[in-house]
Amino acid sequence: MTTLPDFRLEAHFSKWEFKAKHHLTASDAQSMGLKDLLALATPDQRAEYEDMWLGYTETYGAPDLRAVIAGTYAAQTADDVLCFAGASEGIFAANTVLLDKDSHAIVVTPNYQSHETMPLAICETTGVPMDPDDNWSLDIDRIKAAIRPNTKLVTINFPHNPTGAILPLDRYMALIDLCRQHGIWIFHDEIFNGLGETGARHLPFIADVYERGLSLGVMSKSYGLPGLRIGWIACQDRAVLQKMERLKHYLSICNSGPSERLAKIALLHKETLLARTCAVVDENLPKWDAFFARHSDLFDWQRPDGSCMAFPRYKGPEGVEAFAQNLVEKSGVLVLPSTIYSSELGPTPTDRFRIGFGRVGLDEGLAAMDAHIMANR
């Protein structure tokens, strides 16, 4: 494996996320305090947390937690689930186990950077761009054209980061049929599943509908609990899970015991948590609608299908990179310019920026952004 490059998004957040006054580009939903989460628990569930033994936990994850995670799927059991310390560890493990130097991988672009850099560090990788003029959808014929005899893995992500797009169900099933014909694994980053405007129609989990599908989940995004650092992969192929478990011995070894107890409480009340996070999206999206209507000369706005983020176009003469830099430096408003999502695999948009709307307190940030734009006209 070659040396991995700097992670552009995380490096940008390292500089600005806790410094900028107005974080308007967060991809996670509104979080909650420990006291509020524990208030959802039954007395027995709370006792499991308060009375727990602070020793090592099982590498696969606590059996009862894996059973609860499996219950969020249609056709999985605890034995089909392997827990990780967040989603990124799962991305690393899946690519390392499924690919070797003689493999070929396909990823959609733009993407969360590790979905690209991980396979690129191992083998030849082809990018297939999503189409902004087709609601950021994916042309399955382009996936078909990219397949080689040694293609082992296709990586997708819906709802998509950064656009919030959800692939139409017929195209999703066509992609599964295509990969089934060629024996190709599908790694589906599903960490935003369930999050979005009320009524959003999410795709079925890949682990439920494809025997070579790997479903990546995490507590961080839809549930708004990134501090727990609990993620997982669900997969029907237990031999693959076992290989990833062996690799995890070189990584986190096991998850945090307290985090496992808290994640179990959260998932046992998943409908409450999802209703809570989706309600924030319902409240915030119309505010972005109004903002972009006020400034239609500067922005092109396209509502996302799901998640709590979108990828509008900036039409100002100085370009999106300068706009984003001036916005955070002069007005304390943080957004992600599309240069963060550049790809080694082909062209990606250079005139977009990512916004977030999954957290409370949007009004103050939008007011600062409004003021910045009016002051710089």
N, C-alpha and C positions, 0 to 999 in steps of 0.2 A: 504494500500500500504506500502511495506517495504521501508527502506531507500535505495536510489539509490547509487550505487558504484561510485567511481571516474571515470570520462570519460577519458579513457586512451589516446585516440587520442588528445582530446582537452587539456589535461594536458601536453602532450608532446609538442604541439604547443605553449602552454602558456610559456613553458621554452625556446623554440628554434626559433619559427617562425619569430620573429622580431630581433633575435640576430644573427642567422646564416647568413653568407654573401651570400650564394647561396642556394636559396629555390628551390630544385629540386623535390619536392613532392606535390606541390600545386594541389588541385582538382578543382580549379576554373579557368575559362578562363581569359585572359588578360582584366583588367579593363580599364576604361577610365575616364578622368576628367569631372567635372561638365560642364565646358565650352564646351567640345566636345559633350557631350550629348545634351545640350541645342542648339547646332548648328544644330542638326537634326530637331528641332521643327519648326513648322509653327509659325507665329506671334501669332495666337490665342492660340496655345498650350503653348507657352512661357509665354503669359500673364496669363494663368491659374495658372502657377507656381509663377510668380512674384507678382501677385495681390491677392494671396490666403489669406484667413482668417485663422489665426493660432489657431483655437479652436479645440475641440474634433472632431473626424471623426466617421463615423458609424462603429459599431462593425463588421458588415459583410464586411466592406470595401466600399469605394466610389462606387456608382452604375455605374458610367461611366468607372471606372477602371475594375470592375468586368465584364462589358460588353466587354471590350477589351480583358481581359483574356479569357473569353468564346469564343471569336473569334479565339483564337489559337487552339481550339478543333474543331472537326467535327460536334458535335451534342449537344453542351452545350449552355445555356443561362446564363445571369447574375445571375439568381436565383439559378443556380446550382454551384455557386462559393462562397466560404468563404475565406476571406483573413486572413493571420496570420503575425506575426512579425518574418519572416524567416520560414525556413522549420522545425526547431526543435520544435517550438510551435505546428505545425500541427501534427508532430509525437506524441507528448505528448497527444494532444487532441483526435486524432483518437483512440489510444490505450485505453485511459481512458473511452471514450464513448462506444466503441464496446465491451470491455471485462469487466468481473467481476470475482470474486474469483472462481466461478464454471465453468468458461470457459476453453478452451484449445486453444492455438495458435501455429502456425507453422511459422518458419522463415528460410530463406536460410542463410547458413554460408559459408565463412566469411561474415561479414556484418558491416555496420556502427553501432556502439555499441548501440545506443539508440533503434534501431529496435529490439534488443534482450533484453536489460535491462528493457525497458518499459513493455512489456508483462510479463517478468519474475517477475516483481514487483507486478503483479496483479494476475497471474494465472499460471497453468502448461503450459510449453512451450517446443516444440520439434524443434530441429534444423535439417535441411536437407542440407547436404553439396553439394556444387557445385563440379564438376569433372574436375580437371586440365588436365586430359588426354583426355577429350572430349570437348576441347576448353572452359573450365569453364562453361559447360552447366549444365542443371538441369534435373535430372531423374524424370519424372512426376510419374512414378510408386512408387518412394520413397515417394513422397508427398501423393499419394493415400494410401500407407501403414501406414503413420503417422496419418491419419485422425481418429478421435474418434467421438463418438456420440455428444460430447459437443464442438467440434472444431468450433470456430466462425470466425477465422481470419487466412489468409495466407498473409505474408508480403514478397514482392519481390522487386528487385531493378535492373532495366536494362535501359541504360547501367550501369553495375555493379561497385560498389565501394568495393574493390580496383582494380578489374581485367580489367575493361573496356569491359567485355563480354556483348553481346546482345543475348538473348534467341532466337533460331530459331522460326519463326512465327508459324510453326505447333505445336511446343511444347507449345508455349504461348496459342494458341487457345485450345489445349488439357487441359491445366491447367484451363482455364476459364470454359470449359465444365464440368470438374471434380468438381470444386467449385459450379457451378450452380446446379449440381445434389444433392449436400449436403447442399445448402443454405448458403455457406460460403462466407464471405466478402474477397475481395482481396484488400490489401493496397499496391499500387504500387508507390514506390519512383522513380519518373520520372524526377528528377531534372537535369539529363544530356541529356535528349531527345533533339535531334537536333545538339548536339555537337559531333564532331569527324572529321576524315579524310573526305574530300569531297567525296561524293558518299556512305557514310555509310547508311545502311538501318535500320531505327529505327522502333520500334514497334508502333502500334496504341495505343493511350492513353486508359487506362483501363476504364475510365469513359465513353468513347464513345462506347465501345464494351461489357460492362458488367454492368448489372443493380445493382449489388452489388460491383461495383468497386469504389475505391477512388484514384484519381490521385493527387499525391503530386507534386507541382511545386514551383519554386522560381526564383528570379532574379539573384541569386548569382553565379550559375555555368555556364550554357550554354551562358547566356547573359553577364557574367563577371561584375555584378553589386552587389556584396555582401554588400557594404556599404549602400544600400537602405533598407535592412532588410525587404523586402516584399516577402512573400510566400503565397501559397494558396492551398486549396483542392477543386477539382471539383468532384461532385458526383450527380448521378441521384436521389438519395433518399434525399429529402429536409428535412425530419424529422430528419435524422442523422446530416445534416448540422446545423439544429436548436439546437440540443443537444450540438454540438461542440461550437456553438456561445454562448450558455449559459455558457459553461465552460470557454470560453475566457474572460468572465466577471471577472474571478478570475486570469487571466493571464495578458495579455497586455492591455485588455479592447478594445483598438482600435489601428490602425496603425498610423505611422507618416504621417501627412498631406502632407508635402513637398515630402516625399518619394513616396506617392501615385501619386502625379502629375508627378514626374520624371519616375516612373515605367510605367505610361500610355504613356509618350512620347517614352520610349524605346520600348514598345511592339507595338506601332503603326509603328515602324521602325524595327521590329524584324528580317526581312530578311537581312537588312543591318548589324545588330549586329551579327547575326549568321554567315553570310559570313565572317565578320571580325574575329570572334573567330576561325572558322574552318580554315581560312587561316593560322593562327598561328600554328595550329596542323599540317597542310600540310607542313609547313616549318620545324617544329621541329622533326616530326617522323623520317625522313630519317637520322637525326643527331644521334638519339638513335640507329637506325639500324647500323650505322657505328661504334658507340661506342661499341656496344655489339659484333660486328664482330671482332673488335680489341682485345677484351678480352673474346673470346669464351671459354677459359679454366676456367674462373671464373664465367661466367653467362650463364644461359639458357634464351633465349629471345623469347617471344611470342607476336606478335603484337595484340593490342586490337581491338575489333570490333567498338567501339565508345568511347565517352567521351574524356578526355585529361589525362588519367592515365593508367598505366599498372602495372603488378605485376611479375617482373622477378625473377628467382631463383638465389640465391647466392651459389656458390659451394666451397667457401674458407674454410679452415680447422678450423678457429676460430669461425665460425658461423655468422649468419646474425646480431644478436644483437650486438656483439662486432664490426663487420664491420661498422654498422651504427653509433655506438657511436664514434669510432675512426675517422670516416669520418667527423662528425660534429665538434668534439672537436679539431682535429688536422688540418683540412683543410676547415672548415666552410661550408661544404656541407651537407644539410639536406635532408634525405630520411626517410621513415617510415618503420621500420622493421616489419615483419609479427607478431611479438609478440604483437604489438598494436592491432591486429585483432584476438587475442585469444578468445575462446568462452567457456562459461560454459555449452554449449549444446552438445559438442563433439569436437573431434580433428579438428584442422585447420592447414594449412601449417606453418612450423616453419623455412623455409629456403628461404622465399621470402621477398621482400621489395617493397614499392610503390614508383613509380616515377610519375612525372607530366610533361606535355609538352604543356600546354595551355598558357604559358606566354612568352613574348619576352625576349631576353637576355640570351638564353640558352647557347650560346657558352662559355661564361666565366665560368659558372658553370661546364660544361662538361670538360673544360680544367683543372679546379681545381681537378675534380674527376679523370681524366686521370693521372695527376701528383701524386695524392695521391696513386693510385694503383701502378704506376711505382716505387715510393719511398718505397713502402712496400712489393715489391716482394722479 
